[in-house]
Amino acid sequence: MKATLTVLGSGTSMGVPTIGCSCAVCHSTDPRDRRLRPSVLVQYDGHNVLIDTTPDFREQAIRESIDHLDAVLYTHAHADHILGLDDLRPVTFRHESRVPLYAGDETARIIQSIFRYIFDGDYKFGGLARVAMNPLGDGVDLFGARFDVVKVIHGDALIDGFRFGSAAYLTDFSAIPEESMDKLEGLDILFLDALRYRPHPTHSSVENSLGIVERLKPRRAFFTHISHDLPHEATNAKFPPNVRLAHDGLKLEFEL
C-alpha cells in the first residue's frame, strides 16, 4: 500500500527559532531552519494517522490542511509531544465517534491527568475534543496497516518509537536497545533523533545517529528533533547522500 509521511515539525522542545536567541540559525532566512515541535502525519487509503500532538499542532494542521484524523499515536508524555491535544477539537468534531488515541500505560496516565477535563466527564463548558484513550501494547493495527512499537531509551526512560511498513520514526532517544535494532532492518525510511553535535544526556547526537544509519543501512535516513545548533544547508553538506536533516513540510512516499 502506498503511503505519504509528512513532517509536521522537526525541532527540539523549545522550537527553532528559540525565544530570545540571537544565533545565526534562529535568525536564518532559510525556511528549513524554522522548526516546530516534532511530529509526523502518515496518510494512506484516505486515512490520517498522527504521531504526537505538539504545542504547535494548530499551526501544523493549518499549514498542511489537515481536516480530519483517524487515530493518534503517542511516543511519550513530555510537553513538546502532548500539549497540543486540546487543539484536536475542530478535527474531532467532524467524527460521529471519538477519535482513538493510543499510548503506553504511563504515557496515557500522564495525558489523562493533564487533560483531566477531557477524560473525566465533569467538564461543564462544552467544546471538548472527541477522543478516547486506548492501550498501545506492542503496536496497533489501523485501517489495514500495522504500527509496531519500537522501544528506545530516552535518558532513564523507556519510550515508544514506531515502525510502519518500510518506515520507522524514532524521536527522543539517547540509545536504542539491541532488541529494537533487530526491528529496524530493511527500511526504506528511518527517522532518528539527532539533537546536535555535542553529546546530550537524553538525546542522540549527530555522530551517534550517523553510526546507527551506518549499521542499519536504510535507503533514506532523516534526522529530527533538531536544535538551533544545526544550520540546515551547511549540515546536510557534511552528510552522506542518503542522510538529510528533516525539515517542516517534508513529504515522503513509501510502502506501508
C-alpha positions in Angstrom: 0.0 0.0 0.0 1.3 3.4 -0.9 1.6 6.0 1.9 2.8 9.5 2.5 4.7 10.7 5.5 4.6 14.5 6.2 7.0 16.1 8.7 4.8 18.4 10.8 7.7 19.6 12.9 11.4 18.7 13.1 12.5 20.9 16.0 13.6 20.3 19.6 11.4 21.0 22.6 11.8 24.8 22.5 11.5 25.0 18.8 13.6 27.0 16.3 13.8 30.0 16.4 14.1 29.7 20.2 12.6 32.5 22.2 15.2 35.3 22.9 18.0 33.6 21.0 20.3 35.7 18.7 22.2 32.8 17.0 22.5 32.6 13.2 20.1 29.7 12.8 17.4 31.4 14.9 17.7 34.4 12.6 18.2 32.4 9.4 16.1 33.3 6.3 16.1 29.7 5.1 12.6 28.4 5.8 14.1 24.9 6.5 15.7 26.4 9.7 12.3 27.1 11.1 11.4 24.1 13.2 8.2 23.5 15.0 8.0 20.8 17.7 8.5 17.2 16.5 5.6 15.3 14.9 4.7 13.4 11.7 1.5 12.6 9.8 1.1 9.3 8.0 -1.6 9.2 5.2 -2.8 6.2 3.3 -6.0 5.0 1.7 -7.8 8.1 2.8 -6.8 7.8 6.4 -4.7 10.2 8.6 -2.7 8.8 11.5 -0.9 11.4 13.6 2.2 10.7 15.8 2.2 13.1 18.8 0.2 16.3 19.4 2.8 19.1 19.8 2.1 22.5 21.2 2.3 23.7 17.5 -0.3 21.3 16.3 -2.8 24.1 15.3 -0.2 25.8 13.1 1.0 22.5 11.7 -2.6 21.4 10.8 -3.4 24.7 9.2 -0.2 24.6 7.1 -0.9 21.1 5.9 -4.7 21.5 5.5 -5.4 18.6 7.9 -9.2 18.3 8.0 -9.6 15.0 9.9 -7.7 12.5 11.9 -8.5 8.8 12.2 -6.1 8.0 15.0 -3.3 9.5 17.1 -0.3 7.6 18.4 1.9 8.9 21.3 5.6 8.3 21.8 5.8 9.6 25.4 4.3 12.3 27.6 6.8 15.1 27.5 5.2 18.5 27.0 6.5 19.0 23.4 4.7 15.8 22.4 1.3 16.1 24.1 0.3 19.7 24.8 -1.5 20.2 21.5 -4.1 17.6 22.4 -6.8 20.3 23.1 -6.3 21.6 19.5 -7.7 18.3 18.2 -11.1 19.7 18.9 -12.0 21.0 15.4 -10.8 17.9 13.6 -12.6 15.6 16.0 -15.9 17.4 15.9 -16.2 16.1 12.3 -16.4 12.5 13.6 -19.5 10.7 14.8 -17.4 8.5 17.1 -14.5 9.5 19.2 -11.0 9.6 17.6 -8.9 6.9 19.2 -5.7 7.8 20.9 -3.1 5.1 21.6 -0.4 5.4 24.3 1.6 3.2 26.6 0.3 2.9 30.2 2.5 5.6 31.8 2.0 8.0 28.9 -1.7 7.5 28.9 -1.8 8.1 32.7 0.0 11.4 32.4 -2.1 12.6 29.4 -5.3 11.8 31.2 -4.1 13.6 34.3 -3.0 16.8 32.5 -6.2 16.8 30.4 -8.5 15.5 33.1 -11.3 17.8 31.9 -11.4 15.9 28.6 -11.5 12.4 30.1 -13.3 12.5 33.4 -16.7 13.7 32.2 -17.2 16.5 34.7 -16.3 19.5 32.5 -19.4 21.7 32.1 -18.3 24.2 29.5 -18.6 22.0 26.3 -16.3 22.0 23.3 -14.2 19.1 24.3 -12.0 17.1 21.9 -13.9 14.0 21.0 -11.2 11.5 21.8 -10.9 8.1 23.6 -7.7 6.7 25.1 -6.7 3.1 24.1 -3.9 0.8 25.2 -0.9 0.7 22.8 0.6 -2.6 23.8 3.3 -3.7 21.3 1.5 -1.9 18.5 -1.8 -1.5 16.8 -3.5 -2.4 13.5 -5.1 0.7 12.0 -7.1 0.6 8.8 -5.2 -2.2 7.2 -1.7 -1.1 8.3 0.4 -2.3 11.3 2.1 0.2 13.6 4.6 -1.7 15.7 6.2 -0.3 18.8 10.0 0.0 18.8 11.3 0.7 22.3 14.0 3.4 22.7 15.9 4.8 25.7 15.3 8.5 26.5 17.7 9.3 29.3 16.5 7.0 32.1 13.1 6.3 30.5 11.9 3.7 28.0 9.6 5.2 25.5 8.0 4.3 22.2 9.0 4.7 18.6 7.1 3.2 15.7 7.8 1.0 12.6 5.1 1.1 10.0 5.7 -0.8 6.8 9.1 0.2 5.3 9.4 3.3 7.5 10.3 3.9 11.2 10.0 7.0 13.3 12.2 7.2 16.4 12.3 10.6 18.2 13.7 11.5 21.6 16.2 8.8 22.3 19.7 8.5 23.7 20.2 4.8 22.9 18.4 2.0 21.0 18.2 -1.4 22.8 19.6 -4.3 20.8 16.3 -6.0 20.6 14.8 -2.8 19.0 17.7 -2.7 16.4 16.5 -6.0 15.2 13.1 -4.5 14.3 14.7 -1.8 12.1 16.2 -3.9 9.4 15.3 -3.5 5.7 13.9 0.1 6.0 13.3 2.5 3.2 12.9 5.5 5.5 14.4 5.9 9.0 13.8 8.9 11.2 16.2 9.4 14.1 16.7 11.9 16.9 19.8 14.0 16.2 19.7 17.0 18.5 23.2 18.5 17.9 26.9 17.5 17.5 27.6 17.8 21.2 26.5 14.8 23.4 23.3 15.2 25.4 22.2 13.1 28.4 18.7 12.3 26.9 19.1 12.8 23.1 21.1 11.2 20.3 23.9 13.3 18.8 24.6 13.6 15.0 27.6 11.3 15.4 25.6 8.7 17.2 22.8 8.7 14.7 25.1 8.5 11.8 26.6 5.4 13.4 23.0 3.9 13.6 22.4 4.7 10.0 25.7 3.0 9.0 24.7 -0.1 10.9 21.1 -0.4 9.8 21.7 0.9 6.2 18.2 2.3 5.4 17.7 3.5 1.9 17.0 7.0 3.3 17.6 8.5 6.7 16.3 11.7 8.2 17.3 13.4 11.4 14.7 15.2 13.5 14.3 16.8 17.0 16.9 19.3 15.7 18.3 22.1 17.8 19.4 25.6 16.6 23.0 24.2 16.6 22.5 22.7 13.2 22.0 25.0 10.1 20.1 23.1 7.5 22.1 23.6 4.3 25.6 23.6 5.9 24.8 20.4 8.0 23.4 18.5 5.0 26.5 19.2 3.0 28.5 17.2 5.5 26.3 14.1 5.3 26.4 11.0 3.0 23.9 11.2 0.2 21.3 9.0 1.9 21.2 11.1 5.1 19.5 14.5 5.5 18.1 16.7 8.2 14.3 16.6 8.1 12.5 19.9 7.7 9.0 21.0 8.4 6.7 20.3 5.5 8.9 17.5 4.0 6.8 14.8 2.3 8.0 11.3 1.6 6.3 8.5 -0.2 6.9 4.9 1.0 5.4 1.4 1.0 3.2 0.7 4.0 
